[in-house]
Amino acid sequence: MITVKPFYALRPTKELASKCAALPYDVMSSEEAREMVKDNPYSFLHIDKAEIDLDKSIDLYDERVYAKAASNLQQFEKDGVYINDTDKKFYFYRQIMDGRSQTGIVGCASIDDYLENRIKKHEFTRADKEIDRIKHVDICSAHTGPIFLAYKNSLKLDEIIISQTEKAPLYDFVAEDGVRHTVWATDGADTDKEIEEAFSALNALYIADGHHRAASAVKVGVKRREENPNYTGKEEFNYFLSVIFPAKSLKILDYNRLLKDLNGMSSEEFLNAVKENVGTVEEYKENGPCRPQEKHSFGMYLDGKWYLVKFHNELCNAKDPVDRLDCAILQKNLLSKILGINDPRSDKRIDFAGGIRGLKYLEQRCQYDMRMAIAMYPTSLDELMAVADSGAVMPPKSTWFEPKLRSGLLIHKI
């Protein structure tokens, strides 16, 4: 049984919504954020990355950064940039990118569902990143960025999404990157009850993206429970802001690899090692980069040429859902066994590029700072959920979701 609740949203006025909405704090550097907001005083980055309003020398984790974030949020409320809804509601958030649409329900998920693993994870989190967002949520006393969740199957939720998005929206705009964002609110308490009941019929939700934000929100909730031993469970800190999509509507992009060297081998020696240990290797004769078209294959760019590699069959038959992943097979048999890269999280000889950058980007990197590139076939939602259901975690850099959820459209105060 899953618990998802409507909430009192803090949200921008209709006129300023497109200016307030911002990409997540962790997809750009502080310098990039400063450039992005230089002509936009309403950007939510003034809250999510408040160091941009302080001296450039300040440490990102300085207490003054979090105090500035809270101050900026309060000022946005005071100035009327943001308004408080007076009724608890669910909302609907649609994104359209390159003609593909995904619509999720915005509500507050239960920290108990997270703690008891009914909200399933597929990534490890880093303590330093958690601490940063714990401080940000606690000092702002708000969830400023939604967690990206998915559900497997619910005909009832699917029907509600369709019916509730036929009316006029609260917001509808196209962002600077060409992605269209549309937000609706539910039409009343009866619909809110239907949504709660439909979620309660589910056995699990899955974190698609936002593991650090989820972990941080939950830890703030646990902290506040400890500070308020007479809590009832109904307090807002017992829930965290989420956008929950039907899994069938989501798309995972490829997450590609870039290598600095061939571990002392010549190109010929390396290709022979790949043939022996990894799979068949064929030079790609078509125009343009080699984008793999099926699972258990990848494109490889070396010395100005693209190759198509198909894993040996015996590497693909593991029973464990993690070991069956292309990125796991690649890590074990090529990156580790041939190139000696055993910890891709820390090894400086490897870099990663989300599929949104395209395969030409891989070619460009190989012209100035990398020796070779690998174009992966995307991990599927079914694979992600199988790993999460098993209680395991994905290898590093397994999934890249697009489009990214915008922060600053709907905020949950705790």
ZIHUPE-V129459 format. One line per field, one symbol per residue. ss: DSSP state (a for helix, b for strand, c for the rest). burial: b if it has 24 or more other C-alpha atoms within 12 Angstrom, else e. A space follows every 50 residues. Layout:
# ZIHUPE-V129459
ss = ???
burial = ???
This chain:
# ZIHUPE-V129459
ss = cccbbcbcbbbbccccaaaacbccaaaccaaaaaaaacccccccaaaaca aaacccccccccaaaaaaaaaaaaaaaacccbbbccccbcbbbbbbbccb bbbbbbbbbbaaaaacccbbccccccaaaaaaaaaaaaaacbbcccbbbb bcccaaaaaaaaaaccccccbbbbcccccbbbbbbcccaaaaaaaaaaaa ccccbbbbbcaaaaaaaaaaaaaaaaaccccccccaaabbbbbbbbaaac cbbcbbbbbcccccccaaaaaaaaaaacbbbbbcccccccccccccbbbb bbccbbbbbbbcaaaccccccccccaaaaaaaaaaacccccccccccccb bbbbaaacaaaaaaaaaacccbbbbbccccaaaaaaaaaacccccccccb bcccccbcccbbbc
burial = ebbbbbbbbbbbbbebbbbbbbbbbbbeebeebbebbeeebbbbbbbbbb bbbbeeeeebbeebbbbbbbebbbebeeeebbbbeeebbbbbbbbbbeee ebbbbbbbbbbbbbeebbbbbbbbeeeeebbbbbbbbbbbbbbbbbbbbb bbebeebbebbeebbeeeebbbbebeeebbbbbbbbbeeebbebbbebbb ebebbbbbbbbbbbbbbbbbbbebeeeeeeeeeeebbbbbbbbbbbbebb bbbbbbbbbbbbeeeeeeebbebbeebbbbbbeeeeeebbbbeebbbbbb bbebbbbbbbbeeebbeeeebbbbbbbbbbbbbbbbebbebeebeeeebb bbbbbbeebbbbbebbeeebbbbbbbbbbbbbbbbbbbbeeebbbbbbbb bbbbbbbbbbbbbb
